[in-house]
Amino acid sequence: MSRESRWNNELYFKLRASRICDLNRLIYFNCPDASTLKINTNNHLLVSERVDKVKELGVHFSRIIDEGGSITQLYNLFYAAVNYFKWVDSNNHSSFSTVSVEQYCESNLRRALRREIKNTTFSKIRSHLSSLFSLLDLSTECFKHIPSLPKNDGEPFEAYSRSDLNKLLPLLRAIFKQTSRQFLCNPEFYKKAHATTYTMTFEYKGINYKLRSGITKMMTAATYLLSFYTYANSSSLLSLTRPSTAKFENNETWYAMPTFKRRAFKVIHVEIAEHNLLIPKYSISFFNTLLEVSKLIDNADNSLLIQTCTEGTIRPLVPHDLTNFNKSFLRKHFNLTDVRNRELRPQISRFRKTGSELALRFQGVIAQGELLNNTPNVRSKHYSTGNKHENLSMLQEVASIRAQQAKAKGTAKSAQKDLDIKVLSIDEYHKIDVPLSKTAHGGMCQDPFGKRSEKFTKKASTTNSTLGEKIACADLLNCFGCEHQVIIQSVDDIWCLLSFKYCLEESIYFHLDEQHFNKNFAGVIQYIEEKIIPKLDKNIVKQAEVKLDEFGRHPLWQDASSTIMIFGS
């Protein structure tokens, strides 16, 4: 070791606005903080055996950045090296020896077995360190002898309860509404403002707060609100490109913003529209304002929807901005807690989980899959549990009712009344706010569990296939003309409807004669042609027809044989 000054600018990488990898830290004993190291390296001991390998790592970082590689991967490799070298220095081991790697991993393995860290965390430590050694052309044989742990202790994110949302959403809406109003009055002033200068104010429940980095706070609140309205994950939201149209002139127009999911290696579309049946109208007002401020921040073509600007420098919003907003602003000034007195903060993953639970509760597993755009295994693993506190509360109430019932030797209803516990049955729950239920032909139903569903429930009960479960109405032909039918003017739904219509027309060859066909389907086809299609937006119908020509029919209605499912229902 020596005290020779060797801070090297070529080993300093600013990956993003808030992500810095100063590889100079790795050269010095115990990896000192970057801010003190840059000022004076003479106060720190240099570890000579690491110098060449750290320089080699810097070359690899430059190459990966030039090739457009993953910034997150570089960040993981850097901190894997920092944590490993800190442990090596504190335990007097050689930096790149097999013994040091084995003992470092063994120490973390013991932490995992003691439940100090999760199995998944240990697996990441092992994986990132192995990747670091492989990148530096060091032997990775020792990693083959390090045991791996099952990834079975991961906990899915918990959905927000209604009381949680009632605390978070009004606050986030107020922050965005007030900061956006100030920004729109003088955008250039706020774009040029220094990050540490107080430029905006925020008033909430009679208390005034001074804000610095106002644009960042505004866009952070917007990101959380957008995650609640769309249920998209953070990487998707932060990489959204801005739609070209700024206003929702037609309430049947949908705005789709493409984004690339790196791990899934596919492009998905995040959609938002003024649709009274899916999201409230004030979400559209919010989105219109978001588009307006986004354009004022950066009016370039194909620019990101979510960006911030400090001292005239425009940059994308990054996860660190979200974390900093929670820690330095919400925690400091509001200190929100949930019903279990735990810290309550906005979290995109929990908003996504909340949306998943709502979709599953109201419209079933198919709607949940369509919303999340994930595989069934992922949904089962991460999106199949609700809010823990609400689940435990309901179980406790059930146990209390049963205990009182046994004690009083009465009925469950009388025990419920004695304890003054309100129980909401699933049938009563559906009567309160029955959502639209998608039907197979592209329409929707306002009352899937109404009187029309009773005959399906009765028929199914005779086969002992439902065990008392109530069945939704599935009379596809009688949907047309039913007072509960709703047609949504979206391209995909009209595409499905047209596919259904053509499938019925083609099925004439399956009938005994024309009279037989007219008895089954003629009335439905006539209703679609005369009562539905003329009332639809012509542009949407045209787009649906183009999709029909380019992609063919909807998977449910590929050919005339698909009509078998109608009689099966």
C-alpha positions as CSV (number, residue, x, y, z in Angstrom):
1,M,0.0,0.0,0.0
2,S,1.1,3.6,-0.6
3,R,-0.3,7.2,-0.3
4,E,0.5,8.1,-3.9
5,S,-2.1,10.4,-5.4
6,R,-3.7,8.7,-8.4
7,W,-7.3,10.0,-8.9
8,N,-8.1,9.3,-12.5
9,N,-10.8,11.1,-14.4
10,E,-11.1,8.2,-16.9
11,L,-12.4,6.0,-14.0
12,Y,-15.2,8.4,-13.2
13,F,-18.5,7.5,-14.9
14,K,-21.7,9.5,-14.6
15,L,-24.2,6.9,-15.8
16,R,-27.3,9.0,-15.2
17,A,-28.1,12.2,-13.4
18,S,-28.1,10.5,-10.0
19,R,-26.0,7.4,-10.7
20,I,-22.3,7.9,-10.4
21,C,-19.7,5.1,-10.5
22,D,-16.3,6.4,-9.4
23,L,-14.0,3.4,-9.9
24,N,-11.2,5.4,-8.2
25,R,-12.8,4.3,-4.9
26,L,-12.0,0.7,-5.7
27,I,-8.2,1.4,-5.8
28,Y,-8.1,2.7,-2.2
29,F,-8.3,0.9,1.1
30,N,-11.9,0.5,2.3
31,C,-13.3,2.2,-0.8
32,P,-13.6,5.8,0.6
33,D,-16.4,8.1,-0.3
34,A,-16.1,9.7,-3.8
35,S,-16.5,13.3,-2.6
36,T,-13.6,13.2,-0.2
37,L,-11.4,11.1,-2.5
38,K,-11.7,13.5,-5.4
39,I,-10.5,16.4,-3.2
40,N,-7.4,14.7,-1.8
41,T,-6.2,11.2,-2.5
42,N,-3.2,11.6,-0.3
43,N,-5.2,11.0,2.9
44,H,-6.1,7.4,1.7
45,L,-4.1,4.2,1.4
46,L,-3.8,2.9,-2.2
47,V,-4.1,-0.9,-2.7
48,S,-1.6,-1.5,-5.5
49,E,-2.8,-5.1,-6.3
50,R,-6.1,-3.6,-7.5
51,V,-4.9,-0.8,-9.7
52,D,-4.5,-2.7,-13.0
53,K,-7.7,-4.6,-12.6
54,V,-9.7,-1.5,-11.8
55,K,-8.3,0.3,-14.9
56,E,-9.3,-2.8,-16.9
57,L,-12.8,-2.5,-15.4
58,G,-12.9,1.1,-16.5
59,V,-12.2,0.1,-20.1
60,H,-15.0,-2.4,-20.0
61,F,-17.4,0.2,-18.5
62,S,-16.5,2.6,-21.4
63,R,-17.1,-0.1,-23.9
64,I,-20.5,-1.2,-22.5
65,I,-21.7,2.4,-22.3
66,D,-20.6,3.1,-25.9
67,E,-22.5,-0.1,-27.0
68,G,-25.7,1.1,-25.2
69,G,-25.5,-1.6,-22.6
70,S,-27.5,-1.8,-19.4
71,I,-26.8,1.1,-17.0
72,T,-28.3,-1.0,-14.1
73,Q,-25.9,-3.8,-14.8
74,L,-22.9,-1.5,-14.5
75,Y,-24.3,-0.1,-11.3
76,N,-24.7,-3.6,-9.9
77,L,-21.2,-4.5,-10.8
78,F,-19.7,-1.4,-9.3
79,Y,-21.5,-1.9,-5.9
80,A,-20.7,-5.6,-6.0
81,A,-17.0,-4.6,-6.2
82,V,-17.4,-1.9,-3.5
83,N,-19.0,-4.3,-1.0
84,Y,-16.5,-7.1,-1.7
85,F,-13.4,-4.9,-1.4
86,K,-14.7,-3.4,1.8
87,W,-15.1,-6.8,3.3
88,V,-11.7,-7.9,1.9
89,D,-9.9,-4.9,3.5
90,S,-11.7,-5.2,6.8
91,N,-10.7,-9.0,7.0
92,N,-7.1,-8.7,5.7
93,H,-7.6,-10.9,2.6
94,S,-6.1,-10.7,-0.8
95,S,-8.5,-8.9,-3.3
96,F,-8.8,-11.6,-5.9
97,S,-7.9,-14.9,-4.2
98,T,-10.2,-17.9,-4.2
99,V,-10.1,-18.0,-0.4
100,S,-11.4,-14.4,-0.1
101,V,-14.3,-15.1,-2.5
102,E,-15.3,-18.3,-0.7
103,Q,-15.2,-16.7,2.8
104,Y,-17.0,-13.6,1.6
105,C,-19.8,-15.6,0.1
106,E,-19.8,-17.9,3.2
107,S,-20.3,-14.9,5.5
108,N,-23.2,-13.7,3.4
109,L,-24.6,-17.3,3.3
110,R,-24.6,-17.3,7.1
111,R,-26.4,-14.0,7.1
112,A,-29.1,-15.5,4.9
113,L,-29.5,-18.6,7.1
114,R,-29.9,-16.3,10.1
115,R,-32.6,-14.4,8.1
116,E,-30.6,-11.2,8.2
117,I,-30.8,-11.0,4.4
118,K,-33.2,-12.8,2.0
119,N,-32.1,-15.7,-0.1
120,T,-32.7,-13.6,-3.2
121,T,-30.3,-11.0,-1.9
122,F,-27.6,-13.6,-1.3
123,S,-28.2,-14.9,-4.9
124,K,-27.7,-11.4,-6.3
125,I,-24.5,-10.9,-4.3
126,R,-23.1,-14.2,-5.6
127,S,-24.3,-13.6,-9.2
128,H,-23.0,-10.0,-9.4
129,L,-19.6,-10.9,-8.0
130,S,-19.3,-13.8,-10.4
131,S,-20.1,-11.5,-13.3
132,L,-17.5,-9.1,-12.1
133,F,-14.8,-11.8,-12.0
134,S,-15.9,-13.0,-15.4
135,L,-15.7,-9.5,-16.9
136,L,-12.1,-9.1,-15.5
137,D,-11.1,-12.5,-16.9
138,L,-10.5,-13.9,-13.4
139,S,-11.2,-17.5,-12.6
140,T,-14.8,-18.2,-11.7
141,E,-14.3,-21.9,-10.7
142,C,-14.7,-21.1,-7.0
143,F,-18.2,-20.0,-7.5
144,K,-19.2,-23.5,-8.6
145,H,-18.5,-24.7,-5.0
146,I,-20.5,-21.9,-3.4
147,P,-24.0,-23.2,-2.6
148,S,-27.1,-21.5,-4.0
149,L,-30.2,-20.9,-2.0
150,P,-33.8,-21.4,-3.2
151,K,-35.6,-18.1,-4.1
152,N,-38.6,-19.0,-2.0
153,D,-38.6,-16.3,0.6
154,G,-39.5,-13.3,-1.6
155,E,-42.5,-11.3,-0.6
156,P,-44.8,-9.8,-3.2
157,F,-45.6,-6.1,-2.8
158,E,-48.7,-5.4,-0.8
159,A,-51.7,-3.7,-2.4
160,Y,-52.8,-0.4,-0.9
161,S,-55.9,-0.4,1.2
162,R,-58.7,2.1,0.6
163,S,-57.6,4.1,3.7
164,D,-54.0,4.2,2.3
165,L,-55.2,5.5,-1.1
166,N,-57.3,8.1,0.7
167,K,-54.2,9.5,2.3
168,L,-51.8,9.3,-0.6
169,L,-53.9,10.3,-3.7
170,P,-55.2,13.7,-2.4
171,L,-51.7,14.7,-1.4
172,L,-50.1,13.7,-4.7
173,R,-52.9,15.4,-6.7
174,A,-52.5,18.6,-4.7
175,I,-48.7,18.6,-5.2
176,F,-49.0,18.2,-9.0
177,K,-51.9,20.6,-9.3
178,Q,-50.3,23.4,-7.4
179,T,-46.7,23.0,-8.8
180,S,-48.0,22.6,-12.4
181,R,-50.1,25.8,-12.1
182,Q,-47.0,27.7,-10.9
183,F,-44.8,26.2,-13.6
184,L,-47.3,27.1,-16.4
185,C,-47.2,30.7,-15.4
186,N,-43.5,31.1,-15.9
187,P,-41.8,27.9,-17.3
188,E,-38.5,29.4,-18.3
189,F,-37.9,30.8,-14.8
190,Y,-38.4,27.4,-13.2
191,K,-36.3,25.6,-15.9
192,K,-33.3,27.9,-15.2
193,A,-33.6,27.7,-11.4
194,H,-30.8,26.1,-9.3
195,A,-31.6,22.8,-7.6
196,T,-31.0,24.3,-4.1
197,T,-33.1,27.5,-4.6
198,Y,-36.6,27.7,-3.2
199,T,-38.8,28.7,-6.1
200,M,-42.2,27.2,-5.6
201,T,-44.7,27.0,-2.7
202,F,-47.1,24.3,-1.7
203,E,-50.1,24.7,0.6
204,Y,-51.8,21.7,2.2
205,K,-54.2,21.6,5.1
206,G,-53.5,25.2,6.1
207,I,-49.7,24.8,6.1
208,N,-47.4,26.4,3.5
209,Y,-44.2,24.6,2.3
210,K,-41.3,26.1,0.3
211,L,-40.2,23.9,-2.5
212,R,-36.8,23.6,-4.3
213,S,-36.4,21.5,-7.4
214,G,-40.0,22.2,-8.1
215,I,-40.1,20.7,-11.6
216,T,-38.7,17.4,-10.2
217,K,-41.3,17.3,-7.5
218,M,-44.0,18.1,-10.0
219,M,-43.0,15.3,-12.4
220,T,-42.4,12.8,-9.5
221,A,-46.0,13.4,-8.3
222,A,-47.1,13.0,-11.9
223,T,-45.3,9.7,-12.2
224,Y,-47.0,8.3,-9.1
225,L,-50.4,9.4,-10.3
226,L,-49.8,8.0,-13.7
227,S,-48.8,4.7,-12.1
228,F,-52.1,4.6,-10.2
229,Y,-54.2,5.4,-13.4
230,T,-52.3,3.0,-15.7
231,Y,-50.8,0.4,-13.3
232,A,-47.7,0.3,-15.4
233,N,-44.3,-0.5,-13.7
234,S,-41.6,2.1,-13.1
235,S,-39.3,1.2,-16.0
236,S,-42.2,1.4,-18.5
237,L,-43.5,4.8,-17.1
238,L,-40.1,6.5,-17.1
239,S,-39.4,5.4,-20.7
240,L,-42.8,6.5,-22.2
241,T,-42.6,8.8,-25.2
242,R,-45.1,11.7,-25.3
243,P,-48.2,11.2,-27.4
244,S,-48.5,13.7,-30.3
245,T,-52.0,14.9,-29.4
246,A,-52.3,17.2,-26.4
247,K,-56.0,17.2,-25.8
248,F,-58.8,14.6,-25.6
249,E,-61.3,16.1,-27.9
250,N,-63.2,12.8,-28.4
251,N,-64.0,10.7,-25.4
252,E,-63.7,7.5,-27.4
253,T,-60.1,8.2,-28.5
254,W,-57.4,6.1,-26.9
255,Y,-53.8,7.3,-26.5
256,A,-51.2,4.5,-26.6
257,M,-47.6,5.2,-25.6
258,P,-45.1,2.4,-26.6
259,T,-42.3,1.4,-24.2
260,F,-39.8,-1.4,-24.2
261,K,-39.6,-3.9,-21.4
262,R,-35.9,-5.0,-21.2
263,R,-36.3,-8.2,-19.2
264,A,-39.3,-9.4,-21.2
265,F,-37.7,-8.2,-24.4
266,K,-40.9,-6.9,-25.8
267,V,-42.7,-3.6,-26.5
268,I,-45.9,-2.9,-24.6
269,H,-48.3,0.0,-24.9
270,V,-49.5,2.0,-21.9
271,E,-53.0,3.4,-22.7
272,I,-55.0,6.2,-21.2
273,A,-58.3,7.6,-22.4
274,E,-61.3,9.6,-21.3
275,H,-63.4,6.6,-20.6
276,N,-66.0,7.1,-17.9
277,L,-66.3,3.3,-17.4
278,L,-62.7,2.6,-16.6
279,I,-61.1,5.7,-15.0
280,P,-62.5,8.9,-13.5
281,K,-62.7,12.1,-15.5
282,Y,-60.2,14.0,-13.3
283,S,-57.5,11.6,-14.4
284,I,-57.9,12.9,-18.0
285,S,-57.6,16.5,-16.7
286,F,-54.4,15.5,-14.9
287,F,-53.1,13.8,-18.1
288,N,-53.9,16.9,-20.3
289,T,-51.9,19.1,-17.8
290,L,-49.1,16.6,-17.8
291,L,-48.9,16.7,-21.6
292,E,-48.8,20.5,-21.4
293,V,-46.0,20.8,-18.9
294,S,-44.1,18.0,-20.6
295,K,-44.1,19.9,-23.9
296,L,-42.9,23.1,-22.1
297,I,-40.0,21.2,-20.6
298,D,-38.9,19.6,-23.9
299,N,-40.8,20.2,-27.1
300,A,-38.6,18.0,-29.2
301,D,-40.2,15.3,-31.3
302,N,-40.3,11.8,-29.7
303,S,-39.2,13.2,-26.4
304,L,-40.0,11.4,-23.1
305,L,-43.2,12.1,-21.4
306,I,-41.6,12.2,-17.9
307,Q,-38.6,14.6,-17.7
308,T,-37.2,17.3,-15.4
309,C,-35.1,20.3,-15.9
310,T,-32.6,22.0,-13.6
311,E,-30.4,25.0,-14.4
312,G,-31.5,24.7,-18.1
313,T,-30.5,21.1,-18.3
314,I,-33.2,18.6,-19.4
315,R,-32.9,15.0,-18.2
316,P,-35.1,12.0,-17.7
317,L,-36.6,11.3,-14.3
318,V,-34.8,8.4,-12.7
319,P,-35.7,6.1,-9.8
320,H,-33.4,8.0,-7.4
321,D,-35.7,11.1,-7.9
322,L,-38.7,9.0,-6.7
323,T,-36.7,7.8,-3.7
324,N,-35.5,11.3,-2.8
325,F,-39.0,12.7,-3.1
326,N,-40.2,10.1,-0.5
327,K,-37.3,10.5,1.9
328,S,-36.5,14.3,1.8
329,F,-40.0,15.7,1.2
330,L,-42.9,13.3,2.2
331,R,-41.2,11.7,5.2
332,K,-39.8,15.0,6.4
333,H,-43.0,17.1,6.2
334,F,-46.0,14.7,6.3
335,N,-44.8,11.4,7.9
336,L,-47.8,9.4,6.6
337,T,-48.6,6.1,8.3
338,D,-51.0,3.2,7.5
339,V,-53.5,1.6,9.9
340,R,-50.7,-0.6,11.3
341,N,-48.6,2.5,12.1
342,R,-46.1,1.6,9.4
343,E,-44.6,4.3,7.2
344,L,-46.8,5.0,4.2
345,R,-45.2,6.2,1.0
346,P,-46.1,6.1,-2.7
347,Q,-44.6,3.2,-4.5
348,I,-45.1,2.3,-8.1
349,S,-45.0,-1.5,-7.5
350,R,-47.7,-1.2,-4.9
351,F,-49.9,0.9,-7.2
352,R,-49.5,-1.8,-9.8
353,K,-50.4,-4.5,-7.3
354,T,-53.5,-2.5,-6.3
355,G,-54.6,-2.3,-9.9
356,S,-54.0,-6.1,-10.2
357,E,-56.2,-6.8,-7.2
358,L,-59.0,-4.5,-8.5
359,A,-58.9,-6.2,-12.0
360,L,-58.9,-9.7,-10.5
361,R,-61.7,-8.8,-8.0
362,F,-64.0,-7.1,-10.6
363,Q,-63.3,-8.8,-14.0
364,G,-61.4,-12.0,-13.3
365,V,-58.0,-13.5,-14.2
366,I,-58.2,-12.7,-17.9
367,A,-58.7,-9.0,-17.3
368,Q,-55.9,-9.1,-14.8
369,G,-53.5,-10.7,-17.3
370,E,-54.5,-8.2,-20.0
371,L,-53.8,-5.3,-17.5
372,L,-50.4,-6.6,-16.3
373,N,-49.2,-8.0,-19.6
374,N,-47.4,-10.8,-17.6
375,T,-47.3,-14.5,-17.8
376,P,-49.6,-16.6,-15.5
377,N,-46.6,-17.8,-13.5
378,V,-45.6,-14.2,-12.7
379,R,-49.2,-13.2,-11.8
380,S,-49.5,-16.2,-9.5
381,K,-46.2,-15.5,-7.8
382,H,-46.4,-11.7,-7.4
383,Y,-50.0,-10.6,-7.8
384,S,-52.2,-13.2,-6.1
385,T,-52.3,-11.8,-2.6
386,G,-54.2,-8.8,-1.3
387,N,-53.6,-6.3,1.5
388,K,-52.3,-8.3,4.5
389,H,-53.9,-6.1,7.1
390,E,-57.4,-6.3,5.5
391,N,-57.0,-10.1,5.0
392,L,-56.1,-10.6,8.7
393,S,-58.9,-8.3,9.9
394,M,-61.4,-10.3,7.9
395,L,-60.1,-13.6,9.3
396,Q,-60.2,-12.2,12.8
397,E,-63.8,-11.1,12.4
398,V,-64.8,-14.6,11.0
399,A,-63.1,-16.3,14.0
400,S,-64.9,-13.9,16.4
401,I,-68.3,-14.6,14.9
402,R,-67.7,-18.4,15.0
403,A,-66.5,-18.2,18.6
404,Q,-69.6,-16.2,19.6
405,Q,-71.8,-18.6,17.7
406,A,-70.4,-21.5,19.6
407,K,-70.7,-19.7,22.9
408,A,-74.3,-18.6,22.5
409,K,-75.3,-21.7,20.5
410,G,-77.0,-19.5,18.0
411,T,-76.7,-18.7,14.3
412,A,-73.9,-16.9,12.5
413,K,-76.3,-14.0,11.8
414,S,-77.2,-13.6,15.5
415,A,-73.5,-13.8,16.5
416,Q,-72.7,-11.2,13.9
417,K,-75.4,-9.0,15.3
418,D,-74.2,-9.5,18.9
419,L,-70.7,-8.5,18.0
420,D,-71.8,-5.6,15.8
421,I,-69.6,-6.9,12.9
422,K,-70.7,-5.9,9.4
423,V,-70.3,-8.6,6.8
424,L,-70.6,-7.9,3.1
425,S,-71.5,-10.9,1.1
426,I,-70.1,-11.3,-2.4
427,D,-73.6,-10.9,-3.9
428,E,-74.2,-7.7,-2.0
429,Y,-70.7,-6.5,-3.0
430,H,-71.5,-6.9,-6.7
431,K,-74.8,-5.0,-6.2
432,I,-72.9,-1.9,-4.8
433,D,-70.8,-1.2,-7.9
434,V,-71.0,-3.8,-10.6
435,P,-68.2,-3.1,-13.2
436,L,-68.4,-3.8,-16.8
437,S,-67.7,-7.4,-17.8
438,K,-66.3,-8.1,-21.2
439,T,-68.1,-10.5,-23.4
440,A,-66.7,-12.8,-26.0
441,H,-68.0,-10.9,-29.0
442,G,-66.3,-7.6,-28.0
443,G,-69.2,-5.9,-26.1
444,M,-69.5,-5.4,-22.4
445,C,-72.2,-6.1,-19.8
446,Q,-73.3,-3.8,-17.0
447,D,-75.2,-6.5,-15.1
448,P,-73.4,-9.9,-15.6
449,F,-74.8,-11.3,-12.3
450,G,-78.4,-10.0,-12.7
451,K,-81.6,-11.8,-13.3
452,R,-80.5,-13.2,-16.6
453,S,-77.6,-15.1,-14.9
454,E,-80.0,-17.0,-12.7
455,K,-80.8,-19.6,-15.4
456,F,-77.1,-20.3,-16.0
457,T,-76.5,-20.7,-12.3
458,K,-79.5,-23.0,-12.0
459,K,-78.4,-25.1,-15.0
460,A,-74.8,-25.4,-13.7
461,S,-76.0,-26.4,-10.3
462,T,-77.6,-29.5,-11.7
463,T,-74.2,-30.8,-12.8
464,N,-72.6,-30.1,-9.3
465,S,-69.9,-28.1,-11.1
466,T,-70.2,-24.8,-9.3
467,L,-70.6,-25.8,-5.6
468,G,-73.0,-22.9,-5.0
469,E,-71.1,-20.4,-7.0
470,K,-73.1,-17.8,-9.0
471,I,-72.5,-17.8,-12.7
472,A,-72.4,-14.7,-14.9
473,C,-74.8,-14.3,-17.8
474,A,-73.3,-15.9,-21.0
475,D,-76.2,-15.6,-23.5
476,L,-74.1,-14.2,-26.3
477,L,-76.9,-13.9,-28.9
478,N,-79.4,-12.2,-26.6
479,C,-76.8,-9.6,-25.6
480,F,-77.8,-7.7,-28.7
481,G,-80.9,-5.7,-27.7
482,C,-80.4,-6.3,-24.0
483,E,-80.6,-3.1,-21.9
484,H,-77.4,-4.1,-20.1
485,Q,-75.2,-4.3,-23.2
486,V,-72.5,-1.6,-23.7
487,I,-70.3,-1.2,-26.8
488,I,-67.0,0.4,-26.2
489,Q,-65.6,2.4,-29.1
490,S,-62.1,1.0,-29.1
491,V,-60.4,-0.6,-32.1
492,D,-59.8,-3.9,-30.4
493,D,-63.4,-4.3,-29.3
494,I,-64.8,-3.4,-32.6
495,W,-62.4,-5.7,-34.3
496,C,-63.7,-8.5,-32.1
497,L,-67.3,-7.5,-32.9
498,L,-66.7,-7.5,-36.6
499,S,-64.9,-10.9,-36.4
500,F,-68.0,-12.2,-34.5
501,K,-70.4,-10.9,-37.2
502,Y,-68.4,-12.4,-40.1
503,C,-68.1,-15.7,-38.3
504,L,-71.9,-15.8,-37.9
505,E,-72.4,-15.0,-41.6
506,E,-70.0,-17.8,-42.6
507,S,-71.8,-20.3,-40.5
508,I,-74.7,-20.4,-43.0
509,Y,-72.9,-23.5,-44.5
510,F,-73.4,-25.3,-41.2
511,H,-77.2,-24.9,-41.2
512,L,-79.8,-27.1,-42.8
513,D,-81.1,-24.3,-45.0
514,E,-81.5,-20.5,-45.1
515,Q,-84.5,-20.6,-42.9
516,H,-82.6,-22.5,-40.2
517,F,-79.8,-19.9,-40.4
518,N,-82.2,-16.9,-40.2
519,K,-83.8,-18.4,-37.1
520,N,-80.4,-18.6,-35.4
521,F,-78.4,-15.6,-36.5
522,A,-80.1,-13.3,-38.9
523,G,-81.6,-11.1,-36.3
524,V,-78.3,-10.7,-34.5
525,I,-76.4,-9.8,-37.8
526,Q,-79.1,-7.3,-38.7
527,Y,-79.0,-5.7,-35.2
528,I,-75.2,-5.2,-35.5
529,E,-75.4,-3.8,-39.0
530,E,-78.4,-1.4,-38.4
531,K,-78.3,-0.6,-34.7
532,I,-74.6,-0.7,-33.7
533,I,-72.2,0.0,-36.6
534,P,-73.9,3.2,-37.9
535,K,-73.6,4.7,-34.4
536,L,-69.9,4.0,-34.1
537,D,-67.1,6.5,-34.9
538,K,-66.2,6.0,-38.6
539,N,-62.5,6.3,-37.9
540,I,-62.6,3.6,-35.3
541,V,-64.6,1.3,-37.5
542,K,-62.1,1.9,-40.4
543,Q,-59.1,1.1,-38.1
544,A,-60.9,-2.1,-36.9
545,E,-61.5,-3.1,-40.5
546,V,-57.8,-2.4,-41.4
547,K,-56.8,-4.6,-38.4
548,L,-59.1,-7.3,-39.6
549,D,-57.5,-7.2,-43.1
550,E,-53.9,-7.2,-41.7
551,F,-54.2,-9.6,-38.7
552,G,-57.2,-11.6,-39.6
553,R,-60.1,-12.4,-37.3
554,H,-60.0,-12.3,-33.5
555,P,-58.7,-15.6,-32.0
556,L,-62.1,-16.5,-30.6
557,W,-63.8,-16.1,-34.0
558,Q,-61.4,-17.6,-36.5
559,D,-63.9,-19.5,-38.6
560,A,-67.5,-20.7,-38.7
561,S,-66.7,-23.6,-36.4
562,S,-66.3,-21.1,-33.6
563,T,-70.1,-20.6,-33.5
564,I,-70.2,-23.9,-31.6
565,M,-69.2,-22.1,-28.4
566,I,-72.4,-20.0,-28.8
567,F,-74.7,-23.0,-28.5
568,G,-72.3,-24.4,-25.8
569,S,-73.0,-21.4,-23.7
